[in-house]
Amino acid sequence: MDGHLRGDVVRVGGDARQRFHDSRGYGRPAGGNEIDLSRVEAAHLLFRGDLDAIDGMEFEEFFVASTGARERFALRFLVYVDLRGRGFYLSPTRKGWPGARDDDGDLPLSAYDFVVHPRGTGPGEDAVEHRVRVVGERQSVPASELLAENVVLAVVDEESELTYLEATRPTLDGATDYTPPNSLSGVLLEDRVVVWDAPESLYEYGFYGQPLTGRDADIEGAIQLSLVEAASLAADGVLSLDGAEGADAHAAVVDCGRAVEGERFDRRLAVYSTLRERQIVPKTGYKFGADFRTYAEVESVSNLSHSEHLIRVLPSEHVFAPRDLALDVRLAGGVRKRMVFALTGANEGIDWLSVARLTP
């Protein structure tokens, strides 16, 4: 059985509709028993030997020609073969094909490569398990495009191995019920704040700061606060610094933070304060290469569970490299956490993006 190129689709006649579309989910009906195939679908049928040739071209010639005609064709073919091998029916994401939508979402259909249908369903049912975007390991991906829709990135590395990364928008809420005392007094020292007479609850139940202790220490109640912790407490009106209170205390810490790390401090402070407002406790994520690790519920530090998320704070216009995404996700998974990116700056708000490995 042969196919014929018509523009950018391959038309196949004979009993193609029953043989390929109705029973195995390839292509779309074109009238009668004919079907239209995308180049990737046609190449897969050539690869399997189900088609003999397309306009006289066997698999090798058609594959090379299609690679020159369509961007990322070779990468998309690898992903198509892999997902077919895992038992999925999938369709190219183009108008008029099964599972495709009108361009009424945040991203046009051209932003995706495949609609993957749930196992046990075919293209005719229009059920969608995943919308897949194929990228090479060196291709950049704007954060805004991952936020627009739930999407699965199928990353093809330089050795043609595949990694699937699922991007979702999580809802972050906690249950840490702690209100700081309203009369804390601290001293600003370089890149931290020390509260010399902090109540025990500040650290034990609020998980603020780190006690200034040691084996031979003769000091009790001293807590070292990070600049974001101190700025958040000062903004809430509960921390004074060197006699300065309220807005003055807050401004002093923020000025120090900006001097230490530039405008990045404002982004980190916004994320820290938002997480505290949601009753989530953020602590430094430095050991994990992140900005924060988070605890949804802290009853006491003495009885502390593992943190659930690693948070990396980025500007909303950030552009990801798939290699960096894979590194962050692998690290988070290795320490039993989920990677979340806090994208700040757009409309003065925070967009939360969670990325995790996916095994289809």
Buried (B, 14 or more C-beta within 10 A) or exposed (E): BBBEBEEEBBBBBEEBBEBBBBEBBBBBBBEEBBBBBBBBBBBBBBBEEBBEBBEEBEBEBBBEBBBEEBEBBBBBBBBBBBBBEEEBBBBBBBEEBBBBBEEEEEBBBEBBBBBBBEEEBBBBEBBBBBBBBBBEBEBEBEBBBBBBBEBBBBBBBEEEEBBBBBBBBEEBEBEBEBEBEEEBBBEBEEEBBBBEEBBEBBBBBBBBBBBBEEEEEEEEBBBBBBBBBBBBBBBBEBBBBEEBBBEEBBBBBBEBBBEEBEEBBBBBBBBBBBBBEBBBBBBBBEEBEBBBBBBBBBBEBEEEEEBBBBBBBBBBEBEBBBEEBBEBBEBBBEEEBBBBBBBBBBEEEBBBBBBBBBEB
